[in-house]
């Protein structure tokens, strides 16, 4: 894992210094396959935001963005990242000796997650004076209609036309098919990795998965991601065969809905371990399962996959989805994180926890945030979690 991510970031750094190579910035659930097929090296600012959160550097950078007009109420990935740029720092320096994030030749975003990414990328388009392209799919959909797929596939075609003058070459259809095929292999393997947690005891936790997910976010469409998940899956299957428990004396199995609290992964993991509870599944990590990819029909299948993600669905879909996960992973209770700056991926606000409780599924809501630890109480969260575990 360390080597794969190190090589990825060092190659990005080299690409940004080589006039013959092109770098594209992309949202985490954006059309990375198109970008890679057209020869771009791809950087994901949301991944950088998560790194800022996990290293807690964000607590020095969010206030910088706030002081420069970005509200503390908006996405803290955005404010963490923009603040880091304004301050001229990055956790990549300490981790890999990289002075700064790569300069983009083009910015591509997809509002299937939220519209904050649009404002985020527009800021950088102005700062770097580089071209920008946005994909705007239907949002909060109950069903995936053919007209939705046609709409987004057409936008992908327009994106390709937009990118060809940047690369100086037309799209190679065979290369796109190859890239989508690699993404499909990686995402199917990632799905199998997550499914190993259906075993009792589970060989991994949600907190492990937030680290394991790095390549499916930043290396989709590459052989590196495929190789990584093949190795990880083999290791986890061995652990299942040996009855290995990620949490010693696993007694409770929990589902985590919403974002991770990046700056408190270890502390939260320890709280659950001490209470012999294993967080075995989540909506967050499953958001990078794109089983609809089809190399024989690249653009429409990508359109379907990227519209279909959990965060882009209606409340009834989310309720049914969590019910299915509760059954498949033998869940004893569901924890909802109400992330202060991420309402789009906080599902506690519109009665979903109560609906699940009425169906016999215990739930609890924790206030917090993905990056901004000013919105999170260690003592309060620990007390709520421990009390919840006792009741179930």
N, C-alpha and C positions, 0 to 999 in steps of 0.2 A: 504494500500500500504506500509506504513512505517513498519507495523508489519510483513508483508510477506517478505519483503527484509531483515529486521533485523533478522528474524528467519533463513532465508536462509544463511546469512553470518555467524551467530553464529554457526549454525550446521556445516558449512564447517570448521570453526575454530576448533570445537570439533573433527571432523573427522580427521583433519590433526594431531591431538595429540593422536589418538587412533590407535594402531598398527593393530587392527582387522578390521579397515575400510580403504577403498581405495579412493583416490582422483584422478580424471582425469581432465586435462585441455583440453578445447575444443574451437574451433573457434565458433563465434556466429551463423553461419549458417552451423554448422557441425553436425555429427550424434550423437547428445546428447541422442537420444532414445536408441541407442545400448548401450551406456555407462551406462545409468540409468538402463536399463534392466539387465545389468550384475553386478549391485550392486555398481557402482561407485557414489560417490558424485561429482558433476560437477562444475568446476570453469571456468569462461569465461574471459580471459584477455582483450578482447575488451571492455567488460562492465567495467572492472577496468580502462581502458583507458578513457572511457567516463566519469567516476566519477572523474578522475584526471582533465579532461577538464572542467567539470561543476563546480568543486570547485576551478579551476584555480591554483591548486597545480602544474599542468603540466608546468607552466612557470618557476618553480624551478627545474623540473626534465628533461625536454627536453634538456637544455644546458649540463646536465651531460652526457646524451647519446651521444650528438654531440661531446663532448670533448673526448669521448671514442671510436670514430671512426664511429658512426652512423650518416649518412648525414642528414642535416636539410631538404633535399628534399624528404625523404621517409616518410611513414605513421607516423603521429604524435601520433596515438594511440601507435604504437610500441615504438617510442622514449620517449613518456610520461611514458609508463609502464616500459620499460627497465631502464630508468633513475631513476625511483622511486625505483626499485629493487637495483640499484647500490648505491643509496643514503640511502637506508634502511628505506624508509617511505611509508606510504599508507594512503589515506583518510579514510580507514576503521577504523583507530585508533580513529579519532575524532568522527566519526559517531557511531561506535558500540564498541569502546574499544578494537578492535582487533589489536594486535601488528604487524602482518605481514600476507601477503597472504598465503594460504595453500600450503604446500609442495606437489608437484605432484608425483604420483606413475606412471603415464603415461601421455604422451602428444599426442593429436589427432587433426590434422588440416585438413581443406578442402580448396583447392585453387579455389573454385567456386567464391570467391569474388576477390581475388588477390593473387599474389605470395609473397607479403610481410609477410603474416602469416607464410609461410614456414621458412623464415629467422628468424622471431620472435621466433617461437617455437624451432628451431634448437639451438638458443642461450641458451634457458632454458634447453634443453636436455643435453647440455654440462655442464651447471652450476649445475644442480641437478643430473647429471649422471643417468638419467632415460630413459626408452624406449620411442620411438617416432614413430608415424605412420601417413602418409599423404595420403589423398584422392585427386586424380588428375583427375577431370572430364574434358570433352571437354568444351571449353570456347567460349564466344561471339557467341552463336549459334542462327540461325534464327528459327529452328524448333527442337523439341525434338524427335530424331530418336530412334528407338528401340535398335539399337546397342549402343547408348549412355547409355541408361538405363541398358542394359546388362553389359556394361563395369563397371559402377559405382556400380551396385548391386554385381558384382564379387569382387570389391574392398572392399565392406562392409563385404562380407563373409570372405575375407582375414583378415580384421580387427578383426573380431570375433575370428578367429583362433589365431591371434596375441595376443589378450587380455586374452584368457583362461588361459595361464600359469601365467599371472599377478594376476588374481583373484583366481586361483586354482580350478576353477569349470567351466563346460561347460555352454554355453548359454542355458537358458530356453526359448524355443520358445513361450510358453504361456505368459511368462513375457514380452517378446518383443511385442507381440500382444497387451497386456494391456497397455504398455507404449505408443505405437503408437496411440492407441485409445484415450488415454488421451491427447496426443499432438494434435490429430485431433479435439477433442472437444474444446480445448483451442484456437486453431488457427481459428476455425470457429466463436467462440465467439469474438475473437479479430477482425475479419473481420466485424462482425456486429457492434462492438463498433465503428470502424472507419466509417462505413456507416451511423451512426447517424448524421454525419456531412453533409450529403446530405440535411438535413432539413434546411429550411430558416426561422428564423436565425439558425445558427449552435450552438449546445449546448457545443461544445468543439473546441479547436484550435490545430494546429500542435504542438504548444509548450506544451500543455497539454499532447498530445499523446506521445511525447518523454519521458515523465515521466511515463505515464500509461503503456508503452511498456515493462517496466522492467521484469515482470513475463514471458512474451512470449519469452524473450531472455534467461533468466537464469533458468526458472522453467518449460520449456516444458517437457511434459511427467509426470507431477505430478498433483495430485488432487488439490493442492493449487492454481495452475494457473487457473484451471477450475472454482473453487469457486470464485476466485478474479474477473474473467471476467464476470461471471454470475451476481455478485453483481454490478459491474460497468455498465454493459449493462442495468440492471434494473433502475439504477439511471439516466442514460442518457436518457432512454425512458421516464422517468417521466419528465425530463427537456424539452424534445421535446413536450410532451403533454401540458406542461405549457407555451410553446412558449418562453422558457428561451433563452437568447442570451449570448453566451460567450463573444462577443464583442458588447458593447452597441451601438445601432443604426447602426447595420451592414449594410454597403453600398456597399462594394466591397468584392469579394470572390477570394482568391488567392491560387495557387498551388505552393508548394515548392519542387523543384527538387534538389537532392543532400543531403549532410550531414547537420546535425544541426551545428551551431556554439555553441558548448557546453558552453563555457564561457560567452556567451551573450544571453542566452535564454530569461532572464527576460527583458533585454534592448530591444531586438527585439520585444518581445511580446508587450511591452509598446508602441513602435513606431507604430505598426499596430493598437493597441487599440485607440491611440490618433487620428489616421486617419480613424477610423471607418471601418477598413478593417480586415477581418478574413481569416487567412490561414487555409483553411478547409481540405486540403488533401496534401499528399506527396508520393513520391516514397519510401522514407526511411522507414517510419512506415509500409507501405504495404509490405515491404520485408520479414516480418515474417508471411505472410499468406501462409500456405502450405495446400491448399485444396485437394491436390493429395494424402495425406496420406491415407493408406488403411490398417487397422489392419489385414485384411484377406490376405494381400499380402505385408508384411512389407518392405522387402528390396527393391524390384523393385519400390514400391510406394515412398519410401524415396528417392531413386535415382532420380526418375522423379521430385519430389518436390524440391530437392536441386540443380538439374541442371536448373530448370525452373525459378529461381529467376531473378528479373529484371536486376540486375547488371551483370548477366552472359549472357544477350541476345544481339542480334545485333542491329544496329541503327534503322532499319526499325521497328522492334518490339517495341523499346522504343518510337518511334514517334507515332505509332498507339496506344500504351498504354496510353500515355499522352493525346492524342486526346479523347480517351474514358473517361478518368477521367475528362477532361474539360467539357464534355457533362453531365456526371452523377452527378457531384458536382456543376454544374452551375458556372464554373470558369470564372472570368473576366480577369485574367492575370496570367502568369507563371513566377516565379522567379527562376533562375538557380544560385546555389552557385558553383563557380569554386574554389574548395578546393585545395590549393597549394600542399598539401602533399597526396591528395587522387584522382589522375587522374582517377582511375577505377570507382569511383562513382561520377565523375563530367561529366555531359553530355553536357557541353556548348562548347566543343572544336571541334566538327565535324559537325558544321552547323545545329544542331537540333533547336536551337532557331530561326534561320532564316527561316527554313522550316515551323515552326509553325506560325511565323508571316505572311508568305505567304498564310497561310490558315485562316488568320483573327484572330489569337490568339496573343494578346500582350505578349511580353517577355522582360525580362531584365536579365543581368548577373551581379552578385556581386562577387568580389574577396574576398577570405577569407580562412578559414581553420576550420577543426573540433576541433582542440585543440590549435594549435600554434597561439596565438593572435598577434604575431609579423607580421603575414600575413594579418591582418584584421584592417580596419580603421572604428571606430565607426562613426565618422563624415561623412566619404565618403559613407558608407553603408546607413546611415539615409537619406542623401541628395538624393541618387539614388532612394531609396524606396519611399520617399515622392513625388519626381518628377514623378516617374512611376505611383503612385496611382492617381496623379492629371490628367495624360494623359488618364487614362482609366475611 
